[in-house]
């Protein structure tokens, strides 16, 4: 059985990828529906992408 720390790290990485996926989906849907570069959907999509990538980076960096 995996140690609790390993499970926590794995779930953190999984949620980071899910958040990144939400960001990409928001961007795709917004752009497919004719959203401009400063529309709310594009800004939210970029924010979700940044949060997902940033959290994934931190999770992979603190592997120790």
Helices and strands as residue ranges (DSSP letters): H 4-32, H 40-61
